[in-house]
Amino acid sequence: MLLVRKVMAKSRKLSQQANQKLGMGESPDPPFEETYKKLFDDIRIGKASNINYHNLFVVEECELPLIDLELLNGKEFEREECKRKIAKASEEWGFFQVVNHGISNDILTKMRMEQIKLFKKPFHEKMNEKNHKFSKGSYRWGTPSATCLQQLSWSEAFHVPLTDISNSSYLSSLSSTMEQFATILSELAHKLARILSEKMGYKSKYFRETCLPNTCYLRMNRYPACPISPQVFGLMPHTDSDFLTILHQDEIGGLQLVRDGKWISVKPNPQALIINIGDLFQAWSNGVYKSVEHRVVTNKAKERFSTAFFLCPSYDTEIRSCFEPPVYRRFTFREFRQQVQEDVKNFGYKVGLPRFLVSSH
C-alpha cells in the first residue's frame, strides 16, 4: 500500500531529524520495519487480516476504582473499609489504582527521567549488555515469534530482576533510583498480597516466603510513536503471569482492559499506581480474584513510558487453589511458564490458566 510506505518513510525522516537535534547519529528506536519487513509487506499487498483497527480506539474511557491507602493508617473501621475495597476491586475488575501509596513524586519523576535517558541511547548501545550491566536478555523489543502484525508488540523494554539492582557493583543515578523505586514497590506488593489473602481467610507468610528479590522483576517500557498506528499493538492482549503487577504510567494513555466482555480504555492518572491481579493469584484464590486481559495501543504522534513491578514466586513454588473443590489443578510456576512459552511458540499467543483447569486435566 503506497500510503503506508509514504507514512513510514516520512516517520523515519522525522525520527532521524529529531535524533540529529539531540546530537545522536543513530535512532534509539528498534528496527521494527526492517526486522519484520515481511509482516509490513503483507499490509502493502493486502494479505493482512481484516481486523477493524478503528475499533481499537473507539472504546469507552473509564477511571479504575480509586483507593486511598492512607486509610490503612486510620481507625479500625477505615482500615477494614479500605481492605474491603481492595478485595472488591480485585474480584470485580482485576484492576484498581491507588494513591498515597508511599512513593514520593520526587522518586516517580526521577525514575521516569532515568528511564527516558536509558531508552534514548542509540539502539545498538541498548543491545550491548556491557553498556547497561543488567542480566543477559534483559533488553527486549518487538515479538520474535510474531507471524502477523497482530502478534507484534511495537515496544521495547528492560526486564530487570531485583537482584540485578540490589547487587549492582557500580553506582549510578539509574541504579540508585531503581533501587529506591523497587524497594518501595516490593513492600507495597507484599502489603496488598497480605490484605488479599487475609480477605480470603488466610493469614500466612506464603508470599513473603515464595516471592523473593531473586524472583521478582522491574520492567521499564517504552512505546515509540508508531507511524501505522493503530494497525500494530504496543503490547498485544495478554494476562500477567505473576501474583500482582504494580504499574506507573505517564499521561499519554494507551492501556486498555476487558470489562464485561468489552475493551475499555484506562484514563491516565500519573499520580496513581495501577494494580492488577495476575494469573497466579487467580489460581490461588480459586477464581475469586480476576486476572484480566489487557493490552496497550500505539500512538501515531507520541511515545509512551511506563514502569511495572511483578510479584513472582520461585520457579519451584507450587500454586494451588486455597479452596475445595479446586477450579485449577496444582502446578509449579516453572510448569506454568513452560506451558506459556510452548503455546506462544506454537500459536503466537499465550493460552494461560485455561490449560490448568481441573476439568481439562
C-alpha positions in Angstrom: 0.0 0.0 0.0 1.6 3.2 -1.2 0.2 5.3 1.6 1.7 3.0 4.3 5.1 3.2 2.6 5.0 7.0 2.4 3.9 7.3 6.0 6.7 5.1 7.2 9.3 6.9 5.1 8.2 10.2 6.5 8.3 8.8 10.0 11.9 7.6 9.5 12.9 11.1 8.2 11.3 12.9 11.1 12.9 10.5 13.6 16.4 11.0 12.1 15.9 14.8 12.2 14.9 14.6 15.8 17.8 12.5 16.8 20.2 14.8 15.0 18.9 17.7 17.0 19.6 15.6 20.1 23.1 15.1 18.9 22.7 11.4 18.1 23.7 9.9 14.8 21.6 6.7 15.4 18.0 6.4 16.2 17.1 5.0 19.6 14.1 3.2 18.0 14.4 -0.6 17.4 14.4 -1.5 13.7 10.8 -2.8 13.6 10.2 -2.2 9.9 13.5 -3.8 8.7 13.2 -6.8 11.1 9.5 -7.5 10.4 9.6 -6.5 6.8 7.5 -9.5 5.6 4.7 -8.6 8.1 4.7 -5.0 6.8 4.8 -6.2 3.2 1.6 -8.2 3.9 -0.1 -4.9 4.6 1.1 -3.4 1.4 -0.1 -6.3 -0.7 -3.3 -6.7 1.2 -2.6 -10.0 2.9 -3.1 -8.7 6.5 -6.2 -9.9 8.3 -9.4 -7.9 8.2 -9.3 -6.7 11.8 -11.2 -3.4 12.4 -8.3 -1.3 13.6 -10.5 1.7 14.1 -12.3 -0.1 16.9 -9.0 -0.2 18.8 -9.5 3.4 19.6 -13.3 3.7 19.7 -13.6 2.3 23.2 -15.1 3.9 26.3 -12.6 5.6 28.6 -13.1 4.8 32.3 -11.5 5.5 35.6 -10.4 2.5 37.6 -11.6 2.1 41.2 -9.5 4.6 43.1 -8.4 3.6 46.6 -6.7 5.8 49.1 -4.1 3.7 51.0 -3.8 6.4 53.7 -6.9 4.8 55.2 -4.8 1.8 56.1 -3.2 4.1 58.8 -6.6 5.2 60.1 -9.1 3.9 62.6 -10.1 0.2 62.5 -13.3 0.8 60.6 -11.3 2.9 58.0 -8.7 0.2 57.6 -11.3 -2.6 57.2 -13.2 -0.5 54.6 -10.0 0.1 52.6 -9.2 -3.6 52.6 -12.8 -4.4 51.6 -12.4 -2.0 48.6 -9.1 -3.6 47.6 -10.7 -7.1 47.6 -13.9 -6.0 45.8 -12.0 -4.3 43.0 -9.8 -7.4 42.6 -12.9 -9.6 42.3 -15.0 -7.3 40.0 -12.3 -5.5 37.9 -9.0 -7.3 38.4 -7.6 -3.8 38.2 -7.6 -0.8 40.6 -5.5 2.3 41.2 -4.0 3.6 44.5 -3.0 7.0 45.8 -1.0 7.8 49.0 1.0 4.7 48.0 4.3 5.7 49.7 6.3 6.7 46.6 7.0 10.4 46.5 6.6 12.5 43.4 10.3 13.1 43.5 11.1 9.4 43.2 8.5 8.9 40.4 9.9 11.9 38.5 13.5 10.7 38.9 12.6 7.2 37.8 10.9 8.5 34.7 13.9 10.8 33.8 16.4 8.0 34.3 14.2 5.7 32.2 14.0 8.2 29.4 17.7 8.7 29.4 18.3 5.0 29.2 15.8 4.4 26.3 17.1 7.4 24.3 20.5 5.8 23.9 21.2 4.5 20.4 19.6 1.1 19.7 23.0 -0.7 19.3 24.1 0.6 22.8 20.9 -0.9 24.4 21.6 -4.2 22.6 25.1 -4.3 24.1 24.7 -5.8 27.6 28.0 -4.3 28.7 26.6 -0.8 28.5 23.7 -1.3 31.0 25.1 -4.1 33.1 21.8 -5.9 33.6 21.4 -9.7 33.2 21.7 -11.3 29.7 18.4 -10.9 27.8 17.1 -8.0 30.0 16.7 -5.8 26.9 13.8 -6.9 24.8 11.9 -5.4 21.9 9.3 -6.5 19.3 7.9 -10.1 19.3 10.4 -12.7 17.9 7.6 -15.2 17.5 5.2 -12.9 15.5 3.8 -14.3 12.3 1.4 -11.5 11.6 1.1 -7.8 12.6 -1.5 -8.5 15.3 1.2 -10.5 17.2 3.8 -7.8 17.0 4.4 -5.5 20.0 5.7 -2.1 19.0 7.7 -1.6 22.2 11.0 -2.1 23.9 11.7 -2.9 27.5 14.3 -3.6 30.1 13.1 -6.6 32.2 15.4 -6.5 35.3 15.5 -8.9 38.2 15.6 -7.1 41.6 18.9 -8.8 42.4 20.4 -7.0 39.3 19.5 -3.8 41.0 20.4 -4.6 44.7 23.7 -6.5 43.8 24.9 -3.9 41.3 28.7 -3.4 41.8 28.5 0.1 40.2 26.7 3.1 41.4 24.8 5.3 39.1 21.8 7.6 39.3 19.9 5.0 37.4 20.7 2.1 39.7 20.2 4.1 42.9 16.8 5.4 41.7 15.7 1.9 40.5 16.6 0.5 44.0 14.6 3.2 45.8 11.7 2.6 43.4 11.8 -1.2 43.5 12.2 -1.4 47.3 9.0 0.6 47.9 7.0 -1.2 45.2 8.1 -4.6 46.6 6.8 -3.6 50.1 3.6 -2.3 48.6 3.1 -5.5 46.6 3.6 -7.7 49.7 1.2 -5.5 51.7 -1.5 -5.8 49.1 -0.9 -9.6 48.7 -1.3 -10.0 52.5 -4.5 -8.0 52.5 -6.0 -10.0 49.6 -5.0 -13.3 51.3 -6.5 -12.2 54.6 -9.8 -11.3 52.9 -9.8 -14.9 51.7 -9.4 -16.1 55.3 -5.7 -16.8 55.2 -3.0 -15.3 57.4 0.2 -16.8 56.2 3.8 -15.9 55.2 3.3 -17.7 51.8 4.0 -14.6 49.7 7.0 -13.5 51.8 8.5 -16.9 51.6 8.0 -17.5 47.9 8.2 -14.1 46.3 11.9 -13.1 46.9 14.1 -10.4 45.4 15.7 -13.0 43.0 12.3 -14.0 41.6 10.6 -10.5 41.3 11.2 -8.1 38.4 11.1 -4.4 37.4 10.2 -3.8 33.8 10.8 -0.4 32.2 8.8 0.1 29.0 8.9 2.4 26.1 6.3 2.5 23.3 7.8 4.6 20.4 5.4 6.6 18.2 4.1 4.2 15.6 3.6 5.5 12.0 1.0 2.9 11.2 -1.0 3.1 14.4 -3.5 1.5 15.1 -2.5 -1.4 12.9 0.1 -2.6 15.5 -0.3 -3.1 19.2 2.1 -1.5 21.7 1.6 -4.7 23.7 -0.6 -7.4 22.4 -3.6 -8.6 24.5 -2.4 -10.8 27.4 -2.8 -11.5 31.1 0.2 -11.3 33.5 2.0 -14.5 34.6 2.5 -13.4 38.3 0.6 -12.8 41.5 0.4 -9.0 41.3 1.6 -6.2 39.0 2.1 -2.6 40.0 2.3 -0.1 37.2 3.2 3.5 37.0 2.4 5.1 33.6 2.7 8.5 32.1 -0.1 10.8 30.9 -0.2 9.6 27.3 -2.6 6.7 27.8 -3.0 3.6 25.7 -3.7 0.9 28.4 -6.9 -0.9 27.7 -8.6 -3.8 29.5 -11.6 -6.1 29.2 -14.6 -5.2 31.4 -18.0 -7.0 31.0 -16.8 -8.5 27.7 -15.8 -5.2 26.2 -12.5 -3.4 25.8 -12.3 -0.1 27.8 -9.5 2.5 27.9 -7.9 3.4 31.2 -7.8 7.1 31.9 -4.2 8.1 32.8 -3.6 9.3 36.4 0.2 10.0 36.7 -0.2 10.4 40.5 -1.6 7.0 41.0 -0.2 3.5 40.7 -2.2 0.8 38.9 -2.6 -2.6 40.5 -3.7 -5.7 38.6 -4.2 -9.3 39.6 -2.0 -11.9 37.8 -2.8 -15.4 36.8 -1.2 -17.0 39.8 -3.4 -15.0 42.2 -6.5 -16.0 40.2 -5.5 -19.7 40.5 -4.5 -19.4 44.2 -7.9 -17.6 45.0 -9.8 -20.4 43.2 -11.0 -17.8 40.6 -12.2 -15.2 43.1 -9.7 -12.6 42.2 -9.6 -11.9 38.4 -6.6 -11.8 36.1 -8.0 -9.7 33.3 -6.8 -9.5 29.7 -5.3 -6.1 28.9 -3.2 -4.5 26.0 -1.5 -1.3 25.0 -2.5 0.5 21.8 0.1 2.6 19.9 0.1 6.3 19.3 0.9 7.9 16.0 2.5 11.0 17.3 3.7 10.4 20.9 5.9 7.9 22.7 4.7 6.4 26.0 6.6 5.3 29.0 5.6 3.0 31.9 7.3 1.0 34.7 6.0 -2.2 36.1 6.8 -4.3 39.2 6.0 -8.0 39.0 5.5 -10.0 42.2 6.6 -13.5 41.1 7.5 -16.7 43.1 10.4 -19.0 42.6 10.1 -21.5 39.8 9.7 -24.4 42.2 6.8 -22.8 44.0 3.6 -24.9 43.9 0.4 -22.9 43.1 -2.7 -24.5 44.4 -6.3 -23.2 45.0 -7.0 -22.2 48.6 -10.5 -23.6 48.5 -12.1 -27.0 47.7 -13.2 -28.1 45.2 -10.4 -26.5 43.2 -11.0 -24.8 39.9 -7.4 -25.3 38.9 -5.1 -28.3 39.3 -1.8 -27.8 41.2 1.1 -26.6 39.2 4.5 -25.1 39.7 5.4 -21.7 38.4 8.1 -23.4 36.2 5.4 -25.6 34.7 3.2 -22.6 34.0 6.0 -20.6 32.4 7.0 -23.5 30.2 3.4 -24.0 29.0 3.1 -20.3 28.2 6.3 -20.4 26.2 5.2 -23.5 24.4 1.9 -22.0 23.5 3.4 -18.7 22.3 5.8 -20.7 20.1 3.1 -22.9 18.6 0.2 -20.5 18.3 1.7 -17.0 18.6 -0.2 -16.1 21.8 -0.5 -17.2 25.4 -3.3 -19.5 26.5 -2.6 -19.3 30.2 -4.9 -20.5 33.0 -7.4 -22.4 30.9 -4.6 -25.0 30.4 -4.7 -25.8 34.1 -8.5 -26.1 34.7 -9.3 -29.3 36.7 -11.8 -30.3 34.0 -9.2 -30.1 31.2 -6.7 -32.3 33.0 
